[in-house]
Amino acid sequence: MSSRRMTTIAGSLVTAAFSTVMIFSVTASADEGPASSKGGKAVDEAPAGVELTTTLPETISVDNSSQKTDLTATVKNDGSKDSGKIRLLVVGFDGMTVKNVQGCSQMEEKDLPEGSNSGFVCPVDNLAAGKSKSYAVDATFDVKKTGKICLPVQTSDGKKTFWQQGPVPFGTTNPSPNAPATPLLLGTDNKPVAPGGDELPKTGVGRDLLPLGAAGASLMAAGVAGLWWSQRRPRRTTC
């Protein structure tokens, strides 16, 4: 093979490798999707003329090496009157841990909502009619787990919750553990990747060996226990 032919092949390989790197870079730094109030609901009645809501991005991207991600949490007043002093909480659950929220203070562990792993308090003070305020959120997301986030909007003393978005999940049903980044969708339950591949880890001893009758009885017992627990468990209005 001539030296000119060898040079052409080598140049093609370098160009292909460079293109692949460029594609990976774009994927890892994907922009947030449109904002959405999915998973939000009014809780306590807001003052007359005040309509408070929150939004989160429809999509976020998680770096598979560092587990880092970032997003924007926004609180809005769509009413005709100013809100008065309010606060926004940004709370993480399960595989999603909130590391920092710009301009906000970290919640003490004793003040975290039940089941959460992290949280920040953002004093909004007064939000004028028709205005909104956004906060940059730094977080980590373990794609081997499910992950949720919660945004309650409260009075400044936390005694009333006017609006709460979540806990709403981010996730994907098509995980790619070998990719540089994983895109996650708001309102989608994450399908965790098992350590050994794409199959979800099994729990319990000899699960596949249970006779059909025993398995059915176990499911029935679990259903009865779950119903009893849901009836006895106290309802929480914040996250």
C-alpha positions in Angstrom: 0.0 0.0 0.0 1.4 3.4 -1.0 2.3 6.0 1.6 -0.4 8.4 0.1 -3.0 5.7 0.6 -1.9 5.1 4.2 -2.1 8.9 4.9 -5.6 9.2 3.5 -6.9 6.3 5.7 -5.2 7.7 8.8 -6.7 11.1 8.2 -10.2 9.6 7.8 -9.8 7.8 11.1 -8.8 11.0 12.9 -11.7 12.9 11.4 -14.2 10.2 12.5 -12.8 10.1 16.1 -13.0 13.9 16.3 -16.6 13.8 15.1 -17.5 11.2 17.7 -16.0 13.4 20.5 -17.9 16.4 19.3 -21.2 14.4 19.4 -20.5 13.2 22.9 -19.7 16.8 24.0 -23.0 18.1 22.7 -25.0 15.2 24.3 -23.3 15.7 27.7 -24.2 19.4 27.8 -27.8 19.2 26.6 -30.0 22.2 27.4 -33.0 22.1 29.6 -36.3 21.5 27.9 -39.4 23.8 28.2 -40.6 24.6 31.7 -43.5 22.6 33.0 -45.7 22.7 36.2 -46.3 18.9 35.8 -47.1 17.2 39.1 -48.2 20.5 40.8 -51.2 21.2 42.9 -52.8 23.9 45.0 -52.8 23.0 48.8 -53.9 25.8 51.2 -55.9 28.7 49.8 -53.8 31.6 48.7 -54.8 35.3 49.4 -57.4 36.7 47.0 -55.8 37.8 43.7 -52.7 35.7 44.3 -52.0 32.6 42.1 -48.7 30.9 42.9 -47.2 28.1 40.8 -43.8 26.6 40.0 -42.1 25.1 37.0 -39.3 22.7 36.3 -37.6 21.9 33.0 -39.2 19.1 30.9 -35.7 17.5 30.4 -32.4 17.5 32.2 -29.1 15.8 31.5 -27.0 13.8 34.1 -23.2 13.3 33.6 -22.8 9.5 34.0 -19.2 9.9 35.5 -19.8 12.6 38.1 -23.6 12.1 38.5 -23.9 15.9 38.4 -26.9 17.7 36.9 -28.3 21.2 37.0 -31.8 22.7 36.5 -33.8 25.8 37.0 -36.7 26.0 39.5 -39.1 28.9 39.0 -41.9 30.3 41.1 -44.5 32.4 39.5 -47.4 34.7 40.6 -50.0 34.6 37.8 -52.5 36.6 39.9 -53.5 40.2 40.0 -52.0 41.1 43.4 -48.6 40.9 45.0 -47.9 37.7 47.0 -46.6 39.1 50.2 -43.6 37.4 51.9 -43.3 33.8 50.7 -40.6 31.2 50.4 -39.8 28.4 48.0 -38.4 25.0 49.1 -36.3 22.8 46.8 -36.2 19.2 48.2 -34.6 16.1 46.8 -35.7 12.4 47.2 -34.1 9.0 46.6 -31.4 9.1 43.9 -31.8 12.9 43.4 -29.8 15.0 45.9 -29.9 18.8 45.9 -26.4 20.1 46.5 -26.9 23.9 46.1 -29.5 26.4 45.2 -28.2 29.9 44.3 -29.3 32.5 46.8 -30.8 29.9 49.2 -29.9 28.3 52.5 -29.5 24.6 53.2 -32.2 23.0 55.5 -31.0 21.3 58.6 -31.5 17.6 58.7 -34.2 17.8 61.4 -36.2 20.2 59.2 -36.2 18.0 56.1 -39.6 16.6 54.9 -40.1 12.9 55.7 -38.3 10.7 53.3 -36.2 13.4 51.7 -32.4 13.5 51.6 -31.7 17.2 51.0 -33.4 20.6 50.8 -32.9 24.3 50.5 -35.0 27.3 51.6 -35.3 30.3 49.2 -36.8 33.5 50.7 -38.8 35.1 47.9 -40.1 38.0 50.0 -42.7 39.6 47.8 -43.5 38.4 44.3 -45.3 41.1 42.3 -48.4 40.2 40.2 -47.4 38.7 36.9 -43.8 38.2 37.9 -41.6 35.2 38.4 -38.3 34.3 40.1 -35.9 31.6 39.0 -33.2 29.7 41.0 -30.2 27.8 39.6 -30.2 24.3 41.2 -27.1 22.1 41.4 -27.8 18.4 42.1 -26.6 14.9 41.7 -28.7 12.0 40.3 -27.8 8.3 40.7 -29.2 6.7 37.6 -29.1 3.3 39.3 -32.0 4.6 41.5 -35.3 6.5 41.1 -35.1 10.2 41.8 -37.7 12.9 42.7 -37.8 16.6 43.4 -40.4 18.7 45.3 -41.1 22.5 45.1 -43.5 23.8 47.8 -44.4 27.5 47.9 -45.2 28.6 51.5 -45.8 31.6 53.7 -42.5 32.9 55.0 -43.0 31.1 58.3 -43.9 27.8 56.6 -47.3 27.5 58.3 -49.2 27.4 55.0 -48.4 25.8 51.7 -50.1 27.5 48.8 -48.7 25.3 46.0 -46.6 22.2 45.7 -45.0 20.6 42.7 -44.1 17.0 43.4 -42.5 15.0 44.6 -42.3 14.6 40.9 -39.9 12.1 39.3 -37.2 12.6 36.7 -36.2 9.5 34.8 -35.8 7.4 31.7 -37.2 4.1 30.6 -34.2 3.6 28.2 -31.1 4.0 30.3 -27.7 4.1 28.6 -25.0 3.4 31.2 -22.1 3.5 28.7 -23.0 6.9 27.3 -21.3 10.1 28.6 -24.7 11.5 29.8 -28.2 10.4 30.5 -31.2 12.6 29.5 -34.1 12.4 32.0 -37.7 13.4 31.5 -39.9 15.2 34.0 -42.8 13.0 35.3 -41.1 9.8 34.2 -40.2 7.1 36.7 -36.6 6.1 36.2 -35.7 2.6 35.2 -32.5 1.9 37.2 -29.7 0.1 35.5 -28.6 -3.1 37.3 -24.8 -3.3 38.1 -24.4 -6.3 35.7 -26.4 -5.0 32.7 -29.8 -3.8 31.7 -31.8 -6.3 33.9 -33.3 -4.9 37.0 -31.9 -6.5 40.3 -34.2 -9.0 41.9 -35.0 -9.0 45.6 -35.7 -11.8 47.9 -34.3 -15.4 48.1 -35.3 -17.8 45.4 -37.9 -15.5 44.0 -38.1 -17.4 40.7 -38.5 -20.7 42.6 -41.7 -19.8 44.4 -44.7 -22.0 43.5 -47.4 -20.1 41.7 -49.8 -20.5 44.6 -47.3 -19.3 47.1 -46.5 -16.3 45.0 -50.2 -15.4 44.7 -50.7 -15.7 48.4 -47.7 -13.5 49.0 -49.0 -10.8 46.6 -52.4 -10.9 48.3 -50.9 -10.5 51.8 -48.7 -7.6 50.5 -51.9 -5.9 49.1 -53.8 -6.2 52.4 -50.8 -4.9 54.3 -50.4 -2.0 51.9 -54.1 -1.1 52.2 -53.8 -1.1 56.0 -50.7 1.1 55.9 -52.3 3.6 53.5 -55.3 3.9 55.8 -53.2 4.4 59.0 -50.4 6.6 57.5 -51.0 10.3 58.2 -51.3 12.6 55.2 -48.6 15.2 54.7 -49.3 18.4 53.0 -45.6 19.3 52.3 -43.6 16.9 50.1 
